Every structure is written in C-alpha cells, then in structure tokens.
C-alpha cells in the first residue's frame, strides 16, 4: 500500500506560480504510475498529468500543457512527487490530488482517468484570483 500526502496549495493571483508536493510513504517502490488530478466545485475530477515510473514518460492534459510540469525526487529515504504550476489562471482553481497505482502498463486512454488509480491523497486547495 501507498499513503500519499499533498501540500503546497494556497491563494495566488493570475499569472503567479505554485509548486505542489506529494509525499509517498508505505511502499512507494510499488508505484507504477503517478498522477495529479484536480476537481473544481461542481465539476468531475480531471486528470492533468500522468507519469510512468518505469519509462519516465509523462502525459499532460491539454488544459495544462506548457504551464505545468511534473517531477519527482526519489533520493534515498524519500519519494516525493511535485507539480510545478506556472502562469496560473482563475480556471485552475480546484482541489489538487496526487494518485498512484502499481500497474506495469496502461493504455493511453486510461492514463488520466480517476478510476485507473488506487491510492489518493487528501487534496490541497489552489485558488487563483484574477
């Protein structure tokens, strides 16, 4: 099992940047895919980036491509996922979640689906004002 804990959310102005963190504990060596999702009030949960830990392949949703960047730190004793968010817009306002699964491979159509991921953090709020 993997436990996930996000941090780094906050309230910013349009055009600002934020970096979200997600610490993975438990058994992070089993992570096959890691992803970030977001959910705005009244909206479905949206997948915004998926990362294949075996190939380092990264897929971004069109809504964040070119503005958001996924990275991770797997230095000894740590396993932390990051989401660098630049040029933030009011429509980026949402609760942001990290998620993982232990899968070896996934088809492209499944990479950004919430149902593809087993483990979830509690979420961190990001609010962007104009």
C-alpha positions in Angstrom: 0.0 0.0 0.0 1.0 3.6 -0.6 0.0 6.6 1.5 0.0 10.0 -0.1 0.0 13.5 1.4 -0.2 16.7 -0.7 0.9 20.1 0.4 1.8 23.5 -1.2 -1.6 24.8 -2.1 -2.7 28.3 -1.5 -4.3 31.5 -2.8 -2.5 33.4 -5.6 -3.0 35.9 -8.3 -3.4 35.1 -12.0 0.0 34.7 -13.6 1.6 33.5 -10.4 3.3 30.2 -9.8 2.9 27.4 -7.2 4.6 24.1 -6.6 2.6 21.3 -5.1 4.3 18.4 -3.3 3.1 14.9 -2.6 5.0 12.7 -0.2 4.6 8.9 -0.8 5.1 6.6 2.1 4.3 3.0 2.9 5.7 1.1 -0.1 6.4 3.6 -2.8 8.7 1.2 -4.6 5.5 -0.4 -5.9 4.3 2.7 -7.7 3.8 2.1 -11.4 2.1 5.2 -12.4 1.8 8.5 -10.6 -0.7 11.3 -11.5 -2.1 14.6 -10.5 -5.8 15.3 -10.7 -7.9 18.3 -9.8 -11.5 18.9 -9.0 -13.3 22.2 -9.1 -16.7 22.7 -7.4 -19.5 21.1 -9.4 -17.0 19.5 -11.8 -15.8 16.0 -12.3 -12.3 15.1 -11.2 -9.9 15.9 -14.1 -6.6 14.2 -14.8 -3.9 16.7 -15.6 -0.7 14.7 -15.7 0.4 11.0 -15.6 3.9 9.7 -15.1 5.2 6.2 -15.9 7.8 5.4 -13.3 9.4 2.7 -15.4 9.8 4.7 -18.7 9.6 8.2 -17.2 7.1 9.0 -19.9 4.8 11.9 -18.9 1.4 12.8 -20.4 -0.2 16.2 -19.8 -3.8 17.3 -20.3 -4.2 20.0 -22.9 -5.5 22.3 -20.3 -2.2 22.5 -18.5 0.3 21.6 -21.2 3.2 24.1 -21.4 2.3 25.6 -18.0 2.5 22.6 -15.5 5.5 20.3 -15.0 5.7 17.0 -13.2 8.8 15.9 -11.4 9.8 13.6 -8.6 12.5 13.2 -6.1 13.4 9.6 -5.2 16.6 10.3 -3.2 17.4 7.8 -0.6 14.7 7.6 2.0 12.2 9.9 0.2 9.7 9.6 -2.6 8.1 12.9 -3.4 6.1 14.0 -6.4 5.9 17.6 -7.5 3.7 19.7 -9.7 5.2 23.0 -10.8 2.3 25.3 -11.9 3.2 28.4 -13.8 1.1 31.1 -15.4 -1.8 30.2 -13.2 -5.3 31.2 -14.4 -8.6 31.5 -12.4 -9.8 28.4 -14.1 -7.0 26.4 -12.4 -8.8 26.9 -9.1 -9.6 23.5 -7.7 -8.6 20.9 -5.1 -5.5 19.1 -6.4 -4.9 15.4 -5.7 -2.0 13.1 -6.3 -2.7 9.5 -7.0 -0.8 6.3 -7.8 -1.3 2.7 -8.9 1.0 -0.3 -9.1 0.3 -1.2 -12.8 3.1 -2.3 -15.1 1.4 -0.8 -18.2 -1.6 1.2 -19.2 -3.2 2.2 -22.4 -3.1 5.8 -23.3 -6.8 6.3 -22.9 -6.6 5.3 -19.2 -3.7 7.4 -18.1 -5.8 10.4 -16.9 -8.9 8.5 -15.7 -9.5 8.6 -11.9 -10.7 5.0 -12.0 -7.2 3.9 -13.1 -5.6 4.9 -9.7 -5.8 3.0 -6.4 -4.2 5.4 -3.9 -5.1 9.0 -3.3 -4.0 11.9 -1.1 -6.4 14.1 0.8 -6.0 17.0 -1.6 -4.7 20.6 -1.4 -6.7 23.7 -2.3 -5.4 26.0 -5.0 -7.3 29.3 -5.6 -6.3 31.7 -8.4 -7.9 35.1 -8.4 -8.0 37.5 -11.4 
